[in-house]
Amino acid sequence: MSSSVQGKRIRKSPAARRAEIVDAAATVALTEGLECVTLRRIGEALGVRPGLISHYFPSAEDLVAEAFGSAASAELDALLPAERSGATATQHLARFFARAEGEAYDDISRLWINARHLSRYRSVLRDRVAEQEAAWRGRLGDLIRQGVEGGEFHTDDPGVTTIQILVVLDGLGAHANTDTGNRPEAVTRMAVTTAERELGLASGTLAASL
């Protein structure tokens, strides 16, 4: 006599299921674009019916905004962690710039280009873009103020310096969809050069601090 035990399907908690949906949507946003974040596409990615996705996100617009917010927040945490123990402000800033270079950063640059374009027509996404912009300004601004207080950086207005650095990074990131293989080194290093100049650091300090 043989017997078999049928495995029970594990029912995920609402919080776990929602997080799974957001993670899948963020992945699709980064790899395929925000236009591809639809209830059907995320259902396919998770192997579930679109109705399950709509149970958590009745509006696809909310899911698009959540996908962008999740991806942008994760990238910020990777580039500039909120926990900054064990290194100087200069070292943390140097690591930030080192991480914000290359093809890996191009994916998030493309997402920002995509989100800013679509936010012209989607109010929910527009609010999320503004929220993420504030988060990035806040995180980098806190680091710069920490450096000023510690005597590592010298600037009369940390807030303005923060914006200057981010504007240069955004400008460079705007070319993520084009071939930048022949970009001059001086252009590639514009954000670092701007930071060193505005923070009173000698040229090459950030590269030497890695």
N, C-alpha and C positions, 0 to 999 in steps of 0.2 A: 504494500500500500504506500503510495507516495502522496506527499502533500506539498503545497507551495504556499508561501506567504506573500500576498500582494503588498508591495510597499505603499505606505500611506503618502498621499500628496501633502506636502508641507504648505500650509496656508501662511503666506507672508502677512506681517502686520501692515496696516495702512501706511505707517511711516516708512517701513522698509520698501514697500511697493512703490510709493511715491519717489523715494530716493533712487530706486532702480530706473524708473521712468526718466527722471531728470538726468541721470548719468548717461543713459542711452541717447537722450536728446542732445546733450552737450557733445557727445562723440560725433553724432551726425552733423551737428552745427560746425564743428571743427574740420571734419573731413569732406563734407558735401555742401555745406552752406546752410544758412538759416532758412532759405526758401524750402529746403527739403525736410524741415522739421514739421511734419504733419502727423495727425493722429494715426493715419494708416501706416506711414513709414516707421514710426516708433513702435507700433504694434508688430510690424514685420520684424523689426530688429530684436524684439523681445519674445517673439513667437506667441503673441496673444492677440485677441480681437481688438480692433480699434475702440470698441465700446468700453473696454476696460480702461484704456487711456483717457477717454472722455469722462469717465467716472471721477478721475482725479483732476483732469483739466478740461472742463466743459468747453472752454474757449481755446482754440489752437494758438491764439495770440498770447495767451498767458504762458503756454508751454514754450513758445519761441523765446519770450522774454526770460523765462526761467532757465532755458538752455544757455542763452548768452551769459546770464548772470553767473551761472555755475561755472562755465568754462573760464570766464574772465577772472572770477575769484580764485579759482584753482591756479591759474597762471600767475596771479599776483602773489599768492602764497609761495609758489615755487621760485619766483624771481626775487622776492623781497619778503622773507618770512617776518611775521610780527614778532616772534621771539628772536631777539638778537643778542643773546649772551655769548660769551667766549671769543669775541673779536671786537676790534675797534670799529668806529663808524666808517672810517676810511676803507677798511677791509670789506665791510658789508656793502658799501657803495661800489667798490671794485668788482665784487662778486655779482652784484646786480647787473652791471654793464656786461660782464662776461657771459652771463646767462641770457641776456637780451640780444644775442647775436646769433646768426646762422639760421639754418632751415627750420629748426625747431621753433624759433620765435616767429618765423614767417607765418606759421599756421594761425597763431593768435592775432598777428597783424592783419591777415586776411579776414578773420572773424570781425575785428573792429571796423574794418572798411565796410564789410557787409552790413553790420549792425547800424552804423551811422547812416548808411544810405537808406536802409529800410525804415529807420526810425523817423524819417521825414513823413511817412505815411501811417505809422503805427504808434499810437500814443503810449501804449503799455511798454513797448520796447524802448521808446524815447525816454521814458522815466527810468528804465533800468540802465540805459546807457549813461544817463546823468548820474545815477547812483554809483555806478562803477568808476566813472571818471573822478568823482569825489573820493572814492575809496583809494584809488591810485595816488591822487594828490596827497591825501592824508597820510598814507603809509610812507611815501618818499619824503614828504615834508617833516614827519616825525623823525626820520633818520637824519635829515639835514640839521634840524634843530638840536638833536642829540650831539651831533658833531660840533656845532657852534658852541653849545654849552660846555663841551669838553675841551674846547680850544683847538680842535683839529681843523674846523672849517671857519672861514671868515666871510660873512656876507651881511649886509645891512638889512636885508629882507629875505628870510628863508622861504617865504611863500612865493615871492616872485621868482626866486632861483629855481624852486621846484617846478613851476610852470614852464620856465625857459627850457629846462632839461626835458620835460615831457613833450613839449612842442617839437623839439628837435627829434626826439625818438619817434613821435607820430609822423613827422615829415619823412623820415627814413623808412618807416613802416609802410607808408603809402605806396611804396614801390615794390611791395611784396609780390605783386602779380606780374612783375616784369623781370627781365634778366638783369641782375646786378653784378654779374661776374666780372665786368670790366670797371666796376666802380673804383675810383681812386681811393687809396688808403686814407687820405685826408678827409674824404667825404664819409667813409665808413666810420671814422673816429670822431665825427662832429659832436655827437652827444657827450662823449668822454671829454673832448677838448673844451666844450662849453662848461661842463661841470667843473673841471679843474680851474678854468679861468674865473668863473663866478664864485667859486668857493675859496679862492686864494691859494690853490695848490700848485706846486711846481709841475711843469709839463712832465708827463710820464709817471706821476705819483700813483695813479690808480692802477696802471699796468704793473707797477713794481709791488703793489700791495696784495696781489693775488697769491 
